[in-house]
Amino acid sequence: MFTVVAVAGLFVFLSPELKNVSRETFAAETTTNEQVSQSLTCQCGCGLTVANCNMPTCSFSVPTRLEIDRMIGNGMGRAQIIAFYRHKYGEKVLSAPTAEGFNLLAWTMPFIALVVGGSITIPHLRRAIDRLDQTLDGELSEAAPHQHD
């Protein structure tokens, strides 16, 4: 009996805290049309996201926003909806490229090229500068007047 009363008391004591946590968790996990629409590029050719496409009769963004609302109403999350559109339209529908596969290589390749190019170029430049210094030193010593004792 004591155990039941203790558990009930603990539950009553912690329940306000549990309610706040669950509300915060729910708010953090709630998907909005705006969040999903910002992640998708409109396919009408305007170059904007679905959320920002300003064409009132756009053949892509208007039905897509409605479909996103329907998907959210069915309990789908942001990642699931974006995966659906990625599967349907390919990478081009994403407003930001994913950091995987070829995209990762495309983002890192310029930096890799700079490091490799710099590691090849700098030693060659140093050798060329050293040769130039030696040549100039030799010419200066030949041009200097000889002093006789």
Summary of the structure (lengths in Angstrom):
residues: 149
radius of gyration: 33.2
end to end distance: 118.5
largest distance: 118.5
contacts: 325
relative contact order: 0.07
helix: 70%
strand: 3%
